[in-house]
Amino acid sequence: MKYSRATNYALHTMVYLTLTERGKSVGVEQLANMQNLSSTYLSKILTKLVKAGLIASTPGVKGGYSIVRQSQEISFLDVIHAIEGKTTLFNCSLEHEDLFKHEDCLIENVMMVAEQKMNDELNSKYISDIAKQIESKKIDCEHTN
């Protein structure tokens, strides 16, 4: 299983916005340059994050993007669902009535349990967790210099 690059960029963008001073917006150009992306491509990702209610867009010259909710309330799974949608990763494509004398796909049942465990883990990890680790490393570096 592999998430799209858009999810990767969205997670990095969310951490960056979390590290930005509360109430301050960051422009799409700055966010795109930080990740070596085109602003057009990143704008599509940002639009999905806005629609999901994770960030806000402020128009105008001094406009940009900012976190809407508290970062400790935004899980990795929230960001993934904003970009990838909420579809399941595995769908059984075989009819099992004749093959196994079963209505349910036993393979799909295993995959669904595994996916639920992964979702539970991603739902328990927050954007703020990463931001705190980054801040901690910055502080450690400042004290050693």
N, C-alpha and C positions, 0 to 999 in steps of 0.2 A: 504494500500500500504506500502511496506517495501523495502528499498534498501538492497542490499547484504552487508555482513560484509566487503567485499573487498572495497566497496565504503567508508565505515566508516574508514578503514585503509588508504585508498588513501587520504581522506580529512585530516586526522591527519598527514600523511607523508608530504603532501603539505604545511601545516602550519609549521611543523618543518623545512622543507627545506627553507621556507621563512624567518624564524628566524635565519637561518645560515648565517654567513658572506658571502656577495656576492663574487662569484668566488671560494668559497671553496666547495669541494665535501664531501658528507657524505656516508660512506660505508654502504652496505646492512646489515651487521651484527649490526652496531650501530642502524640503523633504525628499524631493527627487534627486537632487545633487548628492545628498548624504548617502544615497543607496545606488548611485550611478545608474539612474533610470531616466526615461523620458517623462516629462511632467504629464504628457497625455496619457501614458500607460498608468501612472500612479493616480491620476485623477479618477480613472475608472474604479480603482481599488478604494479610493477615498469615498467615492459616491456610495459604494456598498456599505462602508463603515458608517456613513451618515444615515443611510436608510435603516440600518440596524440599531440606530440610536446610541452608538458607542462614541461618536465624535460629532462635533458641530462645525458647520461651515459658516464663516463670516465673510460676506462679500466686501469688495472695496479695495482700495490701495493698501490699507493696513490690515486687510482681512487675512484669512487663512483658516487653519483647522485647529481645534482644541478638543480636549477630553470633555465629555459631557458628564458622565457618571464618575464616581470615585474609582480610581484605578484598582483599589482593593476589592471592588465589586465586579471587575471585568476579568472573566476567566479566559484561558486559552481557547476553550471550547466556544465561548461567545464569538471570538474573532474568527475562528475556523468556520462556524456556522454562517457568519456574515458573508464570508467569501465563497465557501464551498456549497452552502445550502445545508439542509438537514436530512439529506437522503442517506439511506443505509449503504454501507460499502459492499455488501454481498447480497445478491438475490439469486436464489436457486432457479435455474432455468429448465429443469427437467421435471417431467410428470412422474410421480412416484407410485401411482396406484398399482400398476402392474409389476414394476421393478422390485419394490420392497414390500408390497402389500401394506403401505403406509400412506396416509394422507399428507403428513408433514415431511418436510425435507430435514432429515437428521443432520446433514452437513450444514444446512443453513442455521439450525438451532445452535450448533457449536460456534459458528461464526458470529451469530448474534450475541451470544454470551461474551465472547472475546471483545467484540466491538463495544458492548456496554461497559466492560471493565476499562477499556481505553478511554471512553467518554467520561467515565467517573474520574479517572486520573486527570484528564485534561480540564475537567470542570473544577477540580480542586487546586489547580495551579493558576495563579493570578498574575496579570501584567505587572502589578506592583511588586510581586516577589522578585522579578528580574530587575526592575528599577532599583529596588533596595540593594541588591547585590552589586549593581553597577555603582551606585552611590557609595557603598561601603569600600569598594576597590579604589574609588577616587580619593576618599578620605585617607585610606591606607597609603596611597601614593604621595599625597600631600604631606603626610607626617614623616615619610622617609626622605623627602627632599630637603 
